[in-house]
Amino acid sequence: LADLGGRVELQRKLLANAAACLRPGGVLVYCVCSLEPEEGERQAEWALGHLAGLESWPIAPAELGAFGFAVTGDGAVRTLPAMPVPPPAAGTLDGFFVARFRRA
C-alpha cells in the first residue's frame, strides 16, 4: 500500500492510452490482481467519468459459466481470496477485478 497512489496514477495513464486506441465499437478489458478498490472499482468509475466516448459493457454471469457468481451488480467481476473454485476443480481464488468497456 505504500505506493498505492503511484499505481493508481500509472493505471489511469494505461487506461487512457488504451482507450485512445479504440475505434468505435472497440472493446477494452481492464483487469487487475488487486483487492484495493482504488485499483479496481474506483478506476472503472474514473474511466467512465474521464475518458470521452467510453461506456461500460457489463459482463453477464452466463459469460463466465461456473464463475458467474463473481459478477457484481454493475457487471464487473470481483473475486476475493478464499472464494471457492467451482467443482470439479478444488482450491480457492485470488483477488481480481475486471471491468469491460466499449467505445461508443
N, CA, C and O atoms as a GROMACS GRO file, in nm:
protein
  416
    1LEU      N    1   0.081  -0.122   0.000
    1LEU     CA    2   0.000   0.000   0.000
    1LEU      C    3   0.084   0.126   0.000
    1LEU      O    4   0.031   0.236  -0.018
    2ALA      N    5   0.213   0.112   0.019
    2ALA     CA    6   0.299   0.229   0.028
    2ALA      C    7   0.292   0.313  -0.098
    2ALA      O    8   0.299   0.436  -0.090
    3ASP      N    9   0.278   0.251  -0.214
    3ASP     CA   10   0.275   0.326  -0.338
    3ASP      C   11   0.142   0.312  -0.411
    3ASP      O   12   0.138   0.312  -0.534
    4LEU      N   13   0.034   0.300  -0.335
    4LEU     CA   14  -0.097   0.285  -0.397
    4LEU      C   15  -0.127   0.402  -0.490
    4LEU      O   16  -0.177   0.381  -0.601
    5GLY      N   17  -0.098   0.522  -0.448
    5GLY     CA   18  -0.123   0.640  -0.531
    5GLY      C   19  -0.047   0.636  -0.661
    5GLY      O   20  -0.099   0.675  -0.766
    6GLY      N   21   0.077   0.589  -0.657
    6GLY     CA   22   0.157   0.577  -0.778
    6GLY      C   23   0.102   0.473  -0.873
    6GLY      O   24   0.101   0.493  -0.995
    7ARG      N   25   0.055   0.361  -0.818
    7ARG     CA   26  -0.004   0.256  -0.903
    7ARG      C   27  -0.134   0.306  -0.966
    7ARG      O   28  -0.159   0.281  -1.083
    8VAL      N   29  -0.214   0.376  -0.888
    8VAL     CA   30  -0.341   0.428  -0.940
    8VAL      C   31  -0.314   0.524  -1.055
    8VAL      O   32  -0.381   0.518  -1.158
    9GLU      N   33  -0.216   0.612  -1.039
    9GLU     CA   34  -0.183   0.708  -1.145
    9GLU      C   35  -0.132   0.637  -1.270
    9GLU      O   36  -0.172   0.672  -1.381
   10LEU      N   37  -0.046   0.537  -1.254
   10LEU     CA   38   0.004   0.461  -1.368
   10LEU      C   39  -0.111   0.388  -1.439
   10LEU      O   40  -0.117   0.387  -1.562
   11GLN      N   41  -0.202   0.327  -1.362
   11GLN     CA   42  -0.315   0.256  -1.422
   11GLN      C   43  -0.405   0.352  -1.499
   11GLN      O   44  -0.458   0.316  -1.604
   12ARG      N   45  -0.421   0.472  -1.449
   12ARG     CA   46  -0.503   0.572  -1.521
   12ARG      C   47  -0.439   0.608  -1.654
   12ARG      O   48  -0.508   0.622  -1.755
   13LYS      N   49  -0.308   0.622  -1.655
   13LYS     CA   50  -0.238   0.652  -1.781
   13LYS      C   51  -0.253   0.536  -1.878
   13LYS      O   52  -0.276   0.557  -1.997
   14LEU      N   53  -0.241   0.413  -1.828
   14LEU     CA   54  -0.258   0.296  -1.913
   14LEU      C   55  -0.400   0.289  -1.969
   14LEU      O   56  -0.419   0.262  -2.088
   15LEU      N   57  -0.499   0.312  -1.883
   15LEU     CA   58  -0.639   0.313  -1.928
   15LEU      C   59  -0.662   0.420  -2.035
   15LEU      O   60  -0.725   0.393  -2.137
   16ALA      N   61  -0.612   0.539  -2.011
   16ALA     CA   62  -0.632   0.649  -2.106
   16ALA      C   63  -0.566   0.617  -2.240
   16ALA      O   64  -0.626   0.641  -2.345
   17ASN      N   65  -0.445   0.564  -2.238
   17ASN     CA   66  -0.377   0.529  -2.362
   17ASN      C   67  -0.449   0.418  -2.436
   17ASN      O   68  -0.464   0.423  -2.558
   18ALA      N   69  -0.495   0.316  -2.364
   18ALA     CA   70  -0.567   0.206  -2.427
   18ALA      C   71  -0.698   0.256  -2.487
   18ALA      O   72  -0.734   0.218  -2.599
   19ALA      N   73  -0.770   0.340  -2.414
   19ALA     CA   74  -0.898   0.392  -2.463
   19ALA      C   75  -0.878   0.477  -2.588
   19ALA      O   76  -0.961   0.476  -2.679
   20ALA      N   77  -0.767   0.550  -2.594
   20ALA     CA   78  -0.740   0.636  -2.709
   20ALA      C   79  -0.715   0.552  -2.836
   20ALA      O   80  -0.728   0.604  -2.947
   21CYS      N   81  -0.680   0.426  -2.821
   21CYS     CA   82  -0.654   0.339  -2.936
   21CYS      C   83  -0.780   0.272  -2.990
   21CYS      O   84  -0.776   0.209  -3.096
   22LEU      N   85  -0.890   0.285  -2.919
   22LEU     CA   86  -1.012   0.216  -2.960
   22LEU      C   87  -1.085   0.288  -3.072
   22LEU      O   88  -1.101   0.410  -3.069
   23ARG      N   89  -1.128   0.212  -3.169
   23ARG     CA   90  -1.218   0.262  -3.272
   23ARG      C   91  -1.360   0.248  -3.221
   23ARG      O   92  -1.382   0.179  -3.122
   24PRO      N   93  -1.458   0.311  -3.284
   24PRO     CA   94  -1.597   0.292  -3.242
   24PRO      C   95  -1.632   0.142  -3.239
   24PRO      O   96  -1.604   0.068  -3.334
   25GLY      N   97  -1.691   0.102  -3.130
   25GLY     CA   98  -1.726  -0.039  -3.111
   25GLY      C   99  -1.614  -0.122  -3.051
   25GLY      O  100  -1.635  -0.237  -3.015
   26GLY      N  101  -1.494  -0.064  -3.040
   26GLY     CA  102  -1.379  -0.135  -2.984
   26GLY      C  103  -1.400  -0.165  -2.836
   26GLY      O  104  -1.470  -0.093  -2.766
   27VAL      N  105  -1.338  -0.273  -2.791
   27VAL     CA  106  -1.358  -0.322  -2.654
   27VAL      C  107  -1.227  -0.310  -2.576
   27VAL      O  108  -1.119  -0.342  -2.626
   28LEU      N  109  -1.239  -0.266  -2.453
   28LEU     CA  110  -1.127  -0.256  -2.360
   28LEU      C  111  -1.162  -0.336  -2.235
   28LEU      O  112  -1.267  -0.313  -2.173
   29VAL      N  113  -1.076  -0.428  -2.197
   29VAL     CA  114  -1.094  -0.504  -2.073
   29VAL      C  115  -0.986  -0.457  -1.977
   29VAL      O  116  -0.867  -0.464  -2.006
   30TYR      N  117  -1.030  -0.409  -1.862
   30TYR     CA  118  -0.939  -0.365  -1.756
   30TYR      C  119  -0.941  -0.471  -1.647
   30TYR      O  120  -1.047  -0.503  -1.593
   31CYS      N  121  -0.824  -0.525  -1.615
   31CYS     CA  122  -0.816  -0.631  -1.515
   31CYS      C  123  -0.694  -0.609  -1.428
   31CYS      O  124  -0.584  -0.583  -1.478
   32VAL      N  125  -0.714  -0.619  -1.299
   32VAL     CA  126  -0.602  -0.608  -1.204
   32VAL      C  127  -0.612  -0.718  -1.100
   32VAL      O  128  -0.720  -0.760  -1.060
   33CYS      N  129  -0.496  -0.763  -1.057
   33CYS     CA  130  -0.486  -0.861  -0.949
   33CYS      C  131  -0.467  -0.780  -0.821
   33CYS      O  132  -0.355  -0.768  -0.770
   34SER      N  133  -0.576  -0.725  -0.771
   34SER     CA  134  -0.570  -0.638  -0.655
   34SER      C  135  -0.702  -0.643  -0.580
   34SER      O  136  -0.809  -0.659  -0.639
   35LEU      N  137  -0.693  -0.630  -0.450
   35LEU     CA  138  -0.812  -0.620  -0.366
   35LEU      C  139  -0.850  -0.475  -0.337
   35LEU      O  140  -0.955  -0.447  -0.280
   36GLU      N  141  -0.763  -0.382  -0.377
   36GLU     CA  142  -0.785  -0.242  -0.345
   36GLU      C  143  -0.890  -0.180  -0.436
   36GLU      O  144  -0.875  -0.183  -0.559
   37PRO      N  145  -0.997  -0.125  -0.379
   37PRO     CA  146  -1.100  -0.060  -0.462
   37PRO      C  147  -1.043   0.055  -0.547
   37PRO      O  148  -1.094   0.082  -0.655
   38GLU      N  149  -0.939   0.120  -0.498
   38GLU     CA  150  -0.878   0.230  -0.574
   38GLU      C  151  -0.820   0.180  -0.706
   38GLU      O  152  -0.812   0.255  -0.803
   39GLU      N  153  -0.778   0.053  -0.710
   39GLU     CA  154  -0.721  -0.003  -0.832
   39GLU      C  155  -0.826  -0.078  -0.915
   39GLU      O  156  -0.801  -0.113  -1.030
   40GLY      N  157  -0.942  -0.100  -0.857
   40GLY     CA  158  -1.048  -0.174  -0.926
   40GLY      C  159  -1.169  -0.087  -0.952
   40GLY      O  160  -1.175  -0.015  -1.052
   41GLU      N  161  -1.264  -0.094  -0.863
   41GLU     CA  162  -1.392  -0.026  -0.880
   41GLU      C  163  -1.376   0.124  -0.903
   41GLU      O  164  -1.443   0.181  -0.989
   42ARG      N  165  -1.288   0.189  -0.825
   42ARG     CA  166  -1.270   0.335  -0.841
   42ARG      C  167  -1.206   0.369  -0.976
   42ARG      O  168  -1.235   0.474  -1.034
   43GLN      N  169  -1.119   0.282  -1.026
   43GLN     CA  170  -1.059   0.306  -1.157
   43GLN      C  171  -1.165   0.297  -1.266
   43GLN      O  172  -1.166   0.378  -1.359
   44ALA      N  173  -1.254   0.200  -1.256
   44ALA     CA  174  -1.361   0.187  -1.354
   44ALA      C  175  -1.450   0.311  -1.352
   44ALA      O  176  -1.488   0.362  -1.458
   45GLU      N  177  -1.482   0.359  -1.234
   45GLU     CA  178  -1.562   0.481  -1.222
   45GLU      C  179  -1.488   0.600  -1.284
   45GLU      O  180  -1.548   0.681  -1.354
   46TRP      N  181  -1.359   0.609  -1.256
   46TRP     CA  182  -1.278   0.718  -1.312
   46TRP      C  183  -1.280   0.712  -1.464
   46TRP      O  184  -1.300   0.814  -1.530
   47ALA      N  185  -1.260   0.594  -1.520
   47ALA     CA  186  -1.257   0.578  -1.666
   47ALA      C  187  -1.387   0.627  -1.728
   47ALA      O  188  -1.385   0.698  -1.828
   48LEU      N  189  -1.499   0.590  -1.670
   48LEU     CA  190  -1.628   0.630  -1.725
   48LEU      C  191  -1.651   0.780  -1.712
   48LEU      O  192  -1.718   0.840  -1.796
   49GLY      N  193  -1.596   0.840  -1.610
   49GLY     CA  194  -1.615   0.983  -1.588
   49GLY      C  195  -1.516   1.073  -1.660
   49GLY      O  196  -1.541   1.192  -1.677
   50HIS      N  197  -1.403   1.016  -1.705
   50HIS     CA  198  -1.296   1.099  -1.760
   50HIS      C  199  -1.254   1.065  -1.903
   50HIS      O  200  -1.186   1.145  -1.967
   51LEU      N  201  -1.292   0.951  -1.952
   51LEU     CA  202  -1.247   0.910  -2.085
   51LEU      C  203  -1.365   0.920  -2.183
   51LEU      O  204  -1.452   0.834  -2.186
   52ALA      N  205  -1.364   1.025  -2.260
   52ALA     CA  206  -1.476   1.056  -2.351
   52ALA      C  207  -1.505   0.940  -2.445
   52ALA      O  208  -1.414   0.881  -2.504
   53GLY      N  209  -1.633   0.910  -2.459
   53GLY     CA  210  -1.678   0.807  -2.552
   53GLY      C  211  -1.668   0.666  -2.501
   53GLY      O  212  -1.705   0.572  -2.571
   54LEU      N  213  -1.617   0.648  -2.380
   54LEU     CA  214  -1.605   0.514  -2.324
   54LEU      C  215  -1.731   0.484  -2.243
   54LEU      O  216  -1.775   0.566  -2.161
   55GLU      N  217  -1.789   0.368  -2.267
   55GLU     CA  218  -1.908   0.328  -2.192
   55GLU      C  219  -1.886   0.190  -2.131
   55GLU      O  220  -1.808   0.110  -2.182
   56SER      N  221  -1.955   0.165  -2.023
   56SER     CA  222  -1.948   0.034  -1.960
   56SER      C  223  -2.016  -0.069  -2.048
   56SER      O  224  -2.120  -0.041  -2.109
   57TRP      N  225  -1.958  -0.187  -2.056
   57TRP     CA  226  -2.020  -0.301  -2.125
   57TRP      C  227  -2.026  -0.412  -2.022
   57TRP      O  228  -1.933  -0.492  -2.012
   58PRO      N  229  -2.133  -0.418  -1.944
   58PRO     CA  230  -2.142  -0.513  -1.833
   58PRO      C  231  -2.119  -0.658  -1.876
   58PRO      O  232  -2.159  -0.700  -1.985
   59ILE      N  233  -2.054  -0.730  -1.790
   59ILE     CA  234  -2.030  -0.872  -1.809
   59ILE      C  235  -2.150  -0.947  -1.750
   59ILE      O  236  -2.190  -0.921  -1.637
   60ALA      N  237  -2.206  -1.038  -1.825
   60ALA     CA  238  -2.319  -1.117  -1.778
   60ALA      C  239  -2.268  -1.243  -1.708
   60ALA      O  240  -2.171  -1.303  -1.755
   61PRO      N  241  -2.331  -1.283  -1.598
   61PRO     CA  242  -2.288  -1.405  -1.529
   61PRO      C  243  -2.277  -1.526  -1.622
   61PRO      O  244  -2.187  -1.609  -1.605
   62ALA      N  245  -2.367  -1.537  -1.720
   62ALA     CA  246  -2.364  -1.651  -1.811
   62ALA      C  247  -2.234  -1.657  -1.892
   62ALA      O  248  -2.192  -1.764  -1.934
   63GLU      N  249  -2.171  -1.542  -1.914
   63GLU     CA  250  -2.045  -1.539  -1.989
   63GLU      C  251  -1.932  -1.609  -1.914
   63GLU      O  252  -1.835  -1.654  -1.975
   64LEU      N  253  -1.945  -1.619  -1.783
   64LEU     CA  254  -1.839  -1.677  -1.701
   64LEU      C  255  -1.871  -1.819  -1.655
   64LEU      O  256  -1.795  -1.877  -1.577
   65GLY      N  257  -1.980  -1.873  -1.701
   65GLY     CA  258  -2.014  -2.010  -1.664
   65GLY      C  259  -2.019  -2.029  -1.514
   65GLY      O  260  -2.089  -1.956  -1.443
   66ALA      N  261  -1.944  -2.127  -1.464
   66ALA     CA  262  -1.946  -2.159  -1.321
   66ALA      C  263  -1.889  -2.047  -1.234
   66ALA      O  264  -1.907  -2.048  -1.113
   67PHE      N  265  -1.820  -1.952  -1.296
   67PHE     CA  266  -1.765  -1.840  -1.221
   67PHE      C  267  -1.858  -1.719  -1.223
   67PHE      O  268  -1.820  -1.611  -1.177
   68GLY      N  269  -1.979  -1.735  -1.274
   68GLY     CA  270  -2.075  -1.626  -1.281
   68GLY      C  271  -2.107  -1.562  -1.148
   68GLY      O  272  -2.151  -1.447  -1.143
   69PHE      N  273  -2.086  -1.635  -1.040
   69PHE     CA  274  -2.112  -1.580  -0.906
   69PHE      C  275  -2.024  -1.459  -0.875
   69PHE      O  276  -2.056  -1.382  -0.785
   70ALA      N  277  -1.915  -1.441  -0.948
   70ALA     CA  278  -1.823  -1.331  -0.921
   70ALA      C  279  -1.863  -1.200  -0.988
   70ALA      O  280  -1.800  -1.097  -0.965
   71VAL      N  281  -1.967  -1.202  -1.071
   71VAL     CA  282  -2.013  -1.080  -1.138
   71VAL      C  283  -2.090  -0.994  -1.038
   71VAL      O  284  -2.178  -1.042  -0.967
   72THR      N  285  -2.054  -0.867  -1.033
   72THR     CA  286  -2.117  -0.773  -0.940
   72THR      C  287  -2.245  -0.717  -1.001
   72THR      O  288  -2.274  -0.742  -1.118
   73GLY      N  289  -2.320  -0.643  -0.923
   73GLY     CA  290  -2.446  -0.586  -0.970
   73GLY      C  291  -2.430  -0.490  -1.086
   73GLY      O  292  -2.524  -0.471  -1.163
   74ASP      N  293  -2.312  -0.428  -1.100
   74ASP     CA  294  -2.291  -0.335  -1.211
   74ASP      C  295  -2.220  -0.399  -1.329
   74ASP      O  296  -2.179  -0.330  -1.422
   75GLY      N  297  -2.204  -0.532  -1.327
   75GLY     CA  298  -2.149  -0.603  -1.442
   75GLY      C  299  -1.998  -0.613  -1.446
   75GLY      O  300  -1.941  -0.649  -1.549
   76ALA      N  301  -1.932  -0.581  -1.337
   76ALA     CA  302  -1.787  -0.603  -1.326
   76ALA      C  303  -1.767  -0.741  -1.264
   76ALA      O  304  -1.863  -0.809  -1.230
   77VAL      N  305  -1.643  -0.781  -1.250
   77VAL     CA  306  -1.612  -0.908  -1.184
   77VAL      C  307  -1.520  -0.878  -1.067
   77VAL      O  308  -1.420  -0.807  -1.082
   78ARG      N  309  -1.554  -0.930  -0.951
   78ARG     CA  310  -1.469  -0.914  -0.832
   78ARG      C  311  -1.455  -1.051  -0.767
   78ARG      O  312  -1.554  -1.111  -0.726
   79THR      N  313  -1.333  -1.098  -0.759
   79THR     CA  314  -1.306  -1.221  -0.684
   79THR      C  315  -1.228  -1.185  -0.559
   79THR      O  316  -1.157  -1.084  -0.554
   80LEU      N  317  -1.243  -1.269  -0.459
   80LEU     CA  318  -1.177  -1.247  -0.331
   80LEU      C  319  -1.104  -1.374  -0.288
   80LEU      O  320  -1.146  -1.484  -0.322
   81PRO      N  321  -0.997  -1.358  -0.214
   81PRO     CA  322  -0.930  -1.477  -0.162
   81PRO      C  323  -1.029  -1.561  -0.082
   81PRO      O  324  -1.116  -1.509  -0.012
   82ALA      N  325  -1.013  -1.688  -0.094
   82ALA     CA  326  -1.097  -1.786  -0.024
   82ALA      C  327  -1.229  -1.814  -0.093
   82ALA      O  328  -1.303  -1.901  -0.048
   83MET      N  329  -1.263  -1.742  -0.203
   83MET     CA  330  -1.380  -1.782  -0.283
   83MET      C  331  -1.346  -1.919  -0.341
   83MET      O  332  -1.238  -1.938  -0.398
   84PRO      N  333  -1.435  -2.013  -0.329
   84PRO     CA  334  -1.404  -2.147  -0.380
   84PRO      C  335  -1.405  -2.153  -0.533
   84PRO      O  336  -1.488  -2.090  -0.599
   85VAL      N  337  -1.311  -2.229  -0.586
   85VAL     CA  338  -1.311  -2.259  -0.729
   85VAL      C  339  -1.425  -2.358  -0.752
   85VAL      O  340  -1.434  -2.457  -0.679
   86PRO      N  341  -1.511  -2.334  -0.850
   86PRO     CA  342  -1.624  -2.425  -0.873
   86PRO      C  343  -1.577  -2.568  -0.905
   86PRO      O  344  -1.474  -2.588  -0.969
   87PRO      N  345  -1.655  -2.667  -0.860
   87PRO     CA  346  -1.623  -2.806  -0.890
   87PRO      C  347  -1.626  -2.829  -1.041
   87PRO      O  348  -1.698  -2.758  -1.111
   88PRO      N  349  -1.552  -2.922  -1.092
   88PRO     CA  350  -1.483  -3.030  -1.021
   88PRO      C  351  -1.344  -2.991  -0.971
   88PRO      O  352  -1.281  -3.070  -0.901
   89ALA      N  353  -1.296  -2.871  -1.005
   89ALA     CA  354  -1.166  -2.828  -0.954
   89ALA      C  355  -1.176  -2.802  -0.804
   89ALA      O  356  -1.286  -2.797  -0.748
   90ALA      N  357  -1.064  -2.786  -0.742
   90ALA     CA  358  -1.062  -2.758  -0.599
   90ALA      C  359  -0.974  -2.636  -0.575
   90ALA      O  360  -0.900  -2.594  -0.664
   91GLY      N  361  -0.981  -2.582  -0.458
   91GLY     CA  362  -0.898  -2.469  -0.421
   91GLY      C  363  -0.978  -2.342  -0.408
   91GLY      O  364  -1.101  -2.343  -0.405
   92THR      N  365  -0.905  -2.233  -0.398
   92THR     CA  366  -0.968  -2.102  -0.382
   92THR      C  367  -0.909  -2.003  -0.483
   92THR      O  368  -0.802  -2.025  -0.538
   93LEU      N  369  -0.982  -1.896  -0.503
   93LEU     CA  370  -0.942  -1.792  -0.598
   93LEU      C  371  -0.853  -1.688  -0.532
   93LEU      O  372  -0.842  -1.684  -0.409
   94ASP      N  373  -0.789  -1.606  -0.612
   94ASP     CA  374  -0.718  -1.488  -0.566
   94ASP      C  375  -0.808  -1.368  -0.585
   94ASP      O  376  -0.919  -1.380  -0.636
   95GLY      N  377  -0.761  -1.252  -0.543
   95GLY     CA  378  -0.838  -1.129  -0.559
   95GLY      C  379  -0.812  -1.063  -0.693
   95GLY      O  380  -0.699  -1.027  -0.724
   96PHE      N  381  -0.917  -1.048  -0.773
   96PHE     CA  382  -0.909  -0.985  -0.904
   96PHE      C  383  -1.026  -0.889  -0.921
   96PHE      O  384  -1.130  -0.901  -0.856
   97PHE      N  385  -1.005  -0.794  -1.012
   97PHE     CA  386  -1.114  -0.706  -1.055
   97PHE      C  387  -1.108  -0.699  -1.207
   97PHE      O  388  -1.000  -0.686  -1.265
   98VAL      N  389  -1.225  -0.708  -1.271
   98VAL     CA  390  -1.233  -0.699  -1.417
   98VAL      C  391  -1.352  -0.609  -1.453
   98VAL      O  392  -1.462  -0.625  -1.400
   99ALA      N  393  -1.328  -0.514  -1.543
   99ALA     CA  394  -1.435  -0.432  -1.598
   99ALA      C  395  -1.417  -0.430  -1.749
   99ALA      O  396  -1.305  -0.432  -1.800
  100ARG      N  397  -1.530  -0.424  -1.820
  100ARG     CA  398  -1.526  -0.422  -1.966
  100ARG      C  399  -1.592  -0.293  -2.014
  100ARG      O  400  -1.697  -0.252  -1.965
  101PHE      N  401  -1.526  -0.231  -2.112
  101PHE     CA  402  -1.575  -0.106  -2.169
  101PHE      C  403  -1.581  -0.119  -2.320
  101PHE      O  404  -1.519  -0.207  -2.380
  102ARG      N  405  -1.658  -0.029  -2.380
  102ARG     CA  406  -1.670  -0.024  -2.525
  102ARG      C  407  -1.666   0.122  -2.568
  102ARG      O  408  -1.717   0.210  -2.499
  103ARG      N  409  -1.604   0.147  -2.684
  103ARG     CA  410  -1.601   0.283  -2.740
  103ARG      C  411  -1.734   0.306  -2.810
  103ARG      O  412  -1.772   0.229  -2.899
  104ALA      N  413  -1.804   0.410  -2.771
  104ALA     CA  414  -1.934   0.444  -2.831
  104ALA      C  415  -1.916   0.487  -2.975
  104ALA      O  416  -2.014   0.519  -3.042
   0.00000   0.00000   0.00000
